[in-house]
Amino acid sequence: MQNMDNSQVRENKGDFSGCLPCKAPENKSVSSSLGIITRTPSASMNTSVSSNRILRSHDYILQDRAGELLPKERVKDCLKKRITTNKPISVAYNPDRDKTQYSNLQRCGSICMCKVCAKIVTEKRRSELKQGTGTWKNTGGHLYFISLTSRHNSNTHFRTMKEGQSKAQDYFFSGRTAEKLFDELGKVGHIVSNETTYSPANGHHPHKHILIFSDKKLNADELSELELKLALHWQHCCELSGIELPDLEHGLDLRDGTYADQYISKWGIEEEMTKSQQKAGKNGSYTPWDLLELSIEDKPLSNGKLPSKLFQEYALVFKGTRLLSWSRGLKKLLNVLQKTDEELINETDKNSFVVIDVSTLTFALIKKNKVRHLYLDWVLADIKTYGLDNMAKIDYKDNYTNSVVKRNINILLLKELE
């Protein structure tokens, strides 16, 4: 959007919601064609902010950054373009969650590129995971936890390694050897989680975590013996797939239900607030979201690699990869509904209703200034002040001059005039 002169503003002043001239404190206002406009963004934008809203701001900022780094991917337009062009963009309110969200905007649905979409899908998949494992344990079943990785270093080709591990996983669960070993483990079904980290010393580290649903209770000695057999089997699978063989100590790890429970309780939950500043991931490594956040300043890591380039590489290699893969029939057995990522994302619109339409000009302003997330907070603040029944009345009348939406949109308009 180009900078607007005064005549453009006059022509469009009836084409946006929440842009009424509002009264400003003395000595902190200017006269313009829009009337008296507040000139103190820091003060007027300082609405009450909960931790959830801070996290949402964090996610939208990362979404914007991902769109810059991946201009050919759908994340570039996620929550930025309309679904139906002849319908307005709106803000809807969900009273159950006390949250505002956009309506009639496209979503990319990418779990590896878009932090906003990834969070929605992750929360839903975590619920499925807890439901499934809870049902299994309530029926007397047992859980075991397997970690799989392969040998790698900073020079190992990322895509080749990931694709090789996927082939090795297929071998791991198929054939007579696998059938015999998993029969010893009492495997009824399994769930695979695909994850990766990056460390300057060893490069990208794709790995797999597997929850085994078992009908057998194994003691520590039995698990230790079976772990060695499975590790040897995994080595053979890696060899068949053409990737470097891991050693027996690090390639495969088998743990009991206690560790499985800990993993389930923490799966998908990140310490998002300033995590990359506080620590470089576990054991000096970075998660993909760490890399995306670091890419904003984009200072080279200790090995000279740029976080932006590393995130781009990760996003393209992991594109289309599922968060969790359930073995055939397991969801049906545990009464977990089959839903696609897109269906999970669209569920966020349930129990929500539109409270305000967003004009083309207003949305252009907030998108240009990268405050889409803040606009949702402003609407929520007005809901708290004026009530749901009065939201449609916040138009151009003097009795709503304290509207947070109006005040901040006016600030953005003023910025265009400077």
Sequence and secondary structure as in RCSB ss.txt:
>XXXX:A:sequence
MQNMDNSQVRENKGDFSGCLPCKAPENKSVSSSLGIITRTPSASMNTSVSSNRILRSHDYILQDRAGELLPKERV
KDCLKKRITTNKPISVAYNPDRDKTQYSNLQRCGSICMCKVCAKIVTEKRRSELKQGTGTWKNTGGHLYFISLTS
RHNSNTHFRTMKEGQSKAQDYFFSGRTAEKLFDELGKVGHIVSNETTYSPANGHHPHKHILIFSDKKLNADELSE
LELKLALHWQHCCELSGIELPDLEHGLDLRDGTYADQYISKWGIEEEMTKSQQKAGKNGSYTPWDLLELSIEDKP
LSNGKLPSKLFQEYALVFKGTRLLSWSRGLKKLLNVLQKTDEELINETDKNSFVVIDVSTLTFALIKKNKVRHLY
LDWVLADIKTYGLDNMAKIDYKDNYTNSVVKRNINILLLKELE
>XXXX:A:secstr
     HHHHHHHTTSSSS       TTSEEEETTEEEE  HHHHT     HHHHHHHHHHHHHHHHHHH TTSGG
GGTTTSBSSTTS EEEEEETTTTEEEEESB     TTT HHHHHHHHHHHHHHHHHHHHHHHHTT EEEEEEE  
   TTS HHHHHHHHHHHHHHHTSSHHHHHHHHHHTEEEEEEEEEEEEETTTEEEEEEEEEEEES    HHHHHH
HHHHHHHHHHHHHHHHTS    TTTSEEEE HHHHHHHHHHTT    TTHHHH SSGGG B HHHHHHHTTTT  
 TTS  HHHHHHHHHHHHTT  SEEE TTHHHHTT     HHHHHHGGGTT EEEEEE HHHHHHHHHTT HHHH
HHHHHHHHHHH GGGGGG SS GGGTT HHHHHHHHHHHHHH 
